[in-house]
């Protein structure tokens, strides 16, 4: 699993690439924005699924109370 600092570096690198491409080709910016938005939505969905599974697993633990 990615560590947070690795993920942060990847996001910064992606944003730098987006900025570089935005300066060189205006038509490419729209595609990049759409792809970035889709990746963000996918990431939030995955995090939501993981949180739901972990919460369900934690709720199922019997502490004998």
DSSP file (Angstrom, degrees, kcal/mol; ACC not computed):
  #  RESIDUE AA STRUCTURE BP1 BP2  ACC     N-H-->O    O-->H-N    N-H-->O    O-->H-N    TCO  KAPPA ALPHA  PHI   PSI    X-CA   Y-CA   Z-CA
    1    1 A X              0   0    0      0, 0.0     2,-0.1     0, 0.0     0, 0.0   0.000 360.0 360.0 360.0 143.2    0.0    0.0    0.0
    2    2 A X        -     0   0    0      1,-0.1     2,-0.2     2,-0.1     3,-0.0  -0.386 360.0-129.6 -66.5 139.7    1.2    3.5   -0.8
    3    3 A X     >  -     0   0    0      1,-0.1     4,-2.2    -2,-0.1     5,-0.2  -0.543  25.3-111.2 -82.3 160.0    2.5    5.6    2.1
    4    4 A X  H  > S+     0   0    0      1,-0.2     4,-2.5     2,-0.2     5,-0.2   0.871 116.7  52.3 -63.1 -38.9    1.1    9.1    2.4
    5    5 A X  H  > S+     0   0    0      2,-0.2     4,-2.2     1,-0.2    -1,-0.2   0.869 109.4  50.4 -67.6 -34.1    4.4   10.8    1.5
    6    6 A X  H  > S+     0   0    0      2,-0.2     4,-2.2     1,-0.2    -2,-0.2   0.922 111.5  48.0 -66.2 -43.7    4.6    8.7   -1.7
    7    7 A X  H  X S+     0   0    0     -4,-2.2     4,-2.3     1,-0.2    -2,-0.2   0.895 110.4  52.3 -63.1 -40.4    1.1    9.6   -2.6
    8    8 A X  H  X S+     0   0    0     -4,-2.5     4,-2.5     1,-0.2    -1,-0.2   0.917 109.4  48.9 -62.2 -43.6    1.8   13.3   -1.9
    9    9 A X  H  X S+     0   0    0     -4,-2.2     4,-2.4     1,-0.2    -1,-0.2   0.893 110.6  51.2 -64.0 -39.0    4.8   13.2   -4.2
   10   10 A X  H  X S+     0   0    0     -4,-2.2     4,-2.3     2,-0.2    -2,-0.2   0.908 110.5  48.4 -64.4 -41.5    2.8   11.5   -6.9
   11   11 A X  H  X S+     0   0    0     -4,-2.3     4,-2.7     2,-0.2    -2,-0.2   0.921 112.2  48.9 -64.9 -43.7    0.1   14.2   -6.7
   12   12 A X  H  X S+     0   0    0     -4,-2.5     4,-2.3     1,-0.2    -2,-0.2   0.908 111.9  49.1 -62.8 -41.1    2.6   17.0   -6.8
   13   13 A X  H  X S+     0   0    0     -4,-2.4     4,-2.1     2,-0.2    -1,-0.2   0.902 111.6  49.4 -64.4 -40.3    4.3   15.4   -9.8
   14   14 A X  H  X S+     0   0    0     -4,-2.3     4,-2.5     2,-0.2    -2,-0.2   0.921 111.1  49.1 -64.7 -43.7    1.0   15.0  -11.6
   15   15 A X  H  X S+     0   0    0     -4,-2.7     4,-2.6     1,-0.2    -2,-0.2   0.892 109.7  51.9 -64.5 -38.1    0.0   18.7  -10.9
   16   16 A X  H  X S+     0   0    0     -4,-2.3     4,-2.3     1,-0.2    -1,-0.2   0.902 110.7  48.6 -63.4 -39.7    3.4   19.8  -12.2
   17   17 A X  H  X S+     0   0    0     -4,-2.1     4,-2.6     2,-0.2    -2,-0.2   0.898 110.0  51.6 -66.2 -40.5    2.8   17.8  -15.3
   18   18 A X  H  X S+     0   0    0     -4,-2.5     4,-2.3     2,-0.2    -2,-0.2   0.930 111.1  47.8 -61.4 -45.3   -0.7   19.3  -15.7
   19   19 A X  H  X S+     0   0    0     -4,-2.6     4,-1.4     2,-0.2    -2,-0.2   0.914 111.9  49.9 -62.6 -42.1    0.7   22.8  -15.4
   20   20 A X  H  X S+     0   0    0     -4,-2.3     4,-1.1     1,-0.2     3,-0.2   0.925 113.7  44.7 -62.8 -44.7    3.4   22.1  -17.9
   21   21 A X  H  X S+     0   0    0     -4,-2.6     4,-2.6     1,-0.2     7,-0.2   0.833 106.5  60.7 -69.8 -31.6    1.0   20.7  -20.4
   22   22 A X  H  < S+     0   0    0     -4,-2.3    -1,-0.2     1,-0.2    -2,-0.2   0.854 106.2  47.6 -64.0 -33.5   -1.5   23.6  -19.8
   23   23 A X  H  < S+     0   0    0     -4,-1.4    -1,-0.2    -3,-0.2    -2,-0.2   0.813 116.9  42.4 -75.0 -29.6    1.1   26.0  -21.0
   24   24 A X  H  < S+     0   0    0     -4,-1.1     2,-0.3     1,-0.3    -2,-0.2   0.818 126.1  17.9 -90.6 -31.5    2.0   24.0  -24.1
   25   25 A X    >X  -     0   0    0     -4,-2.6     3,-0.7     1,-0.1     4,-0.6  -0.878  55.0-165.6-147.8 108.3   -1.4   22.9  -25.4
   26   26 A X  H >> S+     0   0    0     -2,-0.3     3,-0.8     1,-0.2     4,-0.6   0.830  90.3  56.6 -65.4 -33.2   -4.6   24.5  -24.4
   27   27 A X  H 3> S+     0   0    0      1,-0.2     4,-0.7     2,-0.2     3,-0.3   0.748  99.9  59.6 -70.4 -23.7   -6.8   21.7  -25.8
   28   28 A X  H <> S+     0   0    0     -3,-0.7     4,-2.1    -7,-0.2    -1,-0.2   0.701  89.5  73.1 -77.9 -19.2   -5.0   19.1  -23.7
   29   29 A X  H <X S+     0   0    0     -3,-0.8     4,-2.6    -4,-0.6    -1,-0.2   0.903  92.8  52.7 -63.5 -42.7   -6.0   20.9  -20.5
   30   30 A X  H  X S+     0   0    0     -4,-0.6     4,-2.3    -3,-0.3    -1,-0.2   0.919 109.8  48.3 -61.1 -44.4   -9.7   19.8  -20.7
   31   31 A X  H  X S+     0   0    0     -4,-0.7     4,-2.5     1,-0.2    -1,-0.2   0.912 111.7  50.2 -62.2 -42.0   -8.8   16.2  -21.1
   32   32 A X  H  X S+     0   0    0     -4,-2.1     4,-2.7     1,-0.2    -2,-0.2   0.898 109.7  50.5 -64.3 -40.9   -6.4   16.4  -18.2
   33   33 A X  H  X S+     0   0    0     -4,-2.6     4,-2.5     2,-0.2    -1,-0.2   0.918 111.6  48.0 -63.7 -43.1   -9.0   18.0  -16.0
   34   34 A X  H  X S+     0   0    0     -4,-2.3     4,-2.4     2,-0.2    -2,-0.2   0.930 113.7  46.5 -63.8 -45.6  -11.5   15.3  -16.8
   35   35 A X  H  X S+     0   0    0     -4,-2.5     4,-2.4     2,-0.2    -2,-0.2   0.915 113.3  49.4 -64.0 -42.8   -9.0   12.5  -16.2
   36   36 A X  H  X S+     0   0    0     -4,-2.7     4,-2.3     2,-0.2    -2,-0.2   0.910 111.3  49.4 -63.1 -42.3   -7.9   14.1  -12.9
   37   37 A X  H  X S+     0   0    0     -4,-2.5     4,-2.4     2,-0.2    -2,-0.2   0.911 111.3  49.2 -63.4 -42.4  -11.5   14.5  -11.8
   38   38 A X  H  X S+     0   0    0     -4,-2.4     4,-2.5     1,-0.2    -2,-0.2   0.902 111.3  49.3 -64.4 -40.4  -12.3   10.8  -12.6
   39   39 A X  H  X S+     0   0    0     -4,-2.4     4,-2.6     2,-0.2    -2,-0.2   0.889 110.7  50.6 -65.5 -38.7   -9.2    9.7  -10.7
   40   40 A X  H  X S+     0   0    0     -4,-2.3     4,-2.5     2,-0.2    -2,-0.2   0.922 111.5  47.5 -64.3 -43.9  -10.2   11.8   -7.7
   41   41 A X  H  X S+     0   0    0     -4,-2.4     4,-2.2     2,-0.2    -2,-0.2   0.916 112.5  49.6 -63.0 -43.4  -13.7   10.3   -7.7
   42   42 A X  H  X S+     0   0    0     -4,-2.5     4,-2.4     1,-0.2    -2,-0.2   0.917 111.0  49.9 -61.5 -43.6  -12.3    6.8   -8.1
   43   43 A X  H  X S+     0   0    0     -4,-2.6     4,-2.4     1,-0.2    -2,-0.2   0.913 110.9  48.4 -62.4 -43.6   -9.9    7.4   -5.2
   44   44 A X  H  X S+     0   0    0     -4,-2.5     4,-2.3     1,-0.2    -1,-0.2   0.875 111.1  51.8 -65.0 -36.2  -12.7    8.7   -2.9
   45   45 A X  H  X S+     0   0    0     -4,-2.2     4,-2.3     2,-0.2    -2,-0.2   0.928 110.0  48.0 -64.6 -44.7  -14.8    5.8   -3.8
   46   46 A X  H  X S+     0   0    0     -4,-2.4     4,-2.5     2,-0.2    -2,-0.2   0.918 112.0  49.3 -62.7 -43.9  -12.1    3.3   -2.9
   47   47 A X  H  X S+     0   0    0     -4,-2.4     4,-2.8     1,-0.2    -1,-0.2   0.910 110.3  51.7 -62.1 -41.6  -11.4    5.1    0.4
   48   48 A X  H  X S+     0   0    0     -4,-2.3     4,-2.3     2,-0.2    -1,-0.2   0.901 110.0  48.5 -61.4 -41.5  -15.1    5.0    1.2
   49   49 A X  H  X S+     0   0    0     -4,-2.3     4,-2.4     2,-0.2    -2,-0.2   0.921 112.6  48.2 -64.7 -43.8  -15.3    1.3    0.5
   50   50 A X  H  X S+     0   0    0     -4,-2.5     4,-2.7     2,-0.2     5,-0.2   0.925 111.9  49.2 -63.8 -44.5  -12.3    0.6    2.7
   51   51 A X  H  X S+     0   0    0     -4,-2.8     4,-2.7     1,-0.2     5,-0.2   0.915 111.3  50.0 -61.4 -42.6  -13.6    2.7    5.5
   52   52 A X  H  X S+     0   0    0     -4,-2.3     4,-2.4    -5,-0.2    -1,-0.2   0.914 112.7  46.6 -62.8 -42.9  -17.0    0.9    5.3
   53   53 A X  H  X S+     0   0    0     -4,-2.4     4,-2.3     2,-0.2    -2,-0.2   0.911 114.2  46.8 -67.2 -42.0  -15.3   -2.5    5.4
   54   54 A X  H  X S+     0   0    0     -4,-2.7     4,-2.6     2,-0.2    -2,-0.2   0.914 113.4  49.2 -66.5 -41.7  -13.0   -1.6    8.3
   55   55 A X  H  X S+     0   0    0     -4,-2.7     4,-2.3    -5,-0.2    -2,-0.2   0.914 112.0  48.2 -63.5 -42.5  -15.9   -0.1   10.2
   56   56 A X  H  X S+     0   0    0     -4,-2.4     4,-1.2    -5,-0.2    -1,-0.2   0.906 112.8  48.3 -64.5 -40.6  -18.1   -3.1    9.7
   57   57 A X  H  < S+     0   0    0     -4,-2.3     4,-0.3     1,-0.2     3,-0.2   0.908 112.5  48.4 -65.8 -41.7  -15.3   -5.4   10.7
   58   58 A X  H >< S+     0   0    0     -4,-2.6     3,-1.1     1,-0.2    -2,-0.2   0.863 108.9  53.5 -67.6 -35.8  -14.6   -3.3   13.9
   59   59 A X  H 3< S+     0   0    0     -4,-2.3    -1,-0.2     1,-0.2    -2,-0.2   0.783 103.1  59.1 -68.9 -25.3  -18.3   -3.3   14.7
   60   60 A X  T 3< S+     0   0    0     -4,-1.2     2,-0.4    -3,-0.2    -1,-0.2   0.511  78.9 108.7 -82.5  -3.7  -18.4   -7.1   14.5
   61   61 A X    <   -     0   0    0     -3,-1.1     2,-0.7    -4,-0.3    -3,-0.0  -0.615  64.2-142.6 -77.4 126.5  -15.7   -7.5   17.2
   62   62 A X        -     0   0    0     -2,-0.4    -2,-0.1     1,-0.1    -1,-0.0  -0.809  18.1-176.8 -92.5 116.6  -17.2   -8.9   20.4
   63   63 A X        -     0   0    0     -2,-0.7    -1,-0.1     0, 0.0    -2,-0.0   0.299  49.1-110.5 -96.1   8.1  -15.6   -7.3   23.5
   64   64 A X              0   0    0      1,-0.1    -2,-0.1     0, 0.0     0, 0.0   0.676 360.0 360.0  76.0  17.4  -17.6   -9.5   25.9
   65   65 A X              0   0    0      0, 0.0    -1,-0.1     0, 0.0    -3,-0.0   0.429 360.0 360.0-101.6 360.0  -19.7   -6.6   27.1
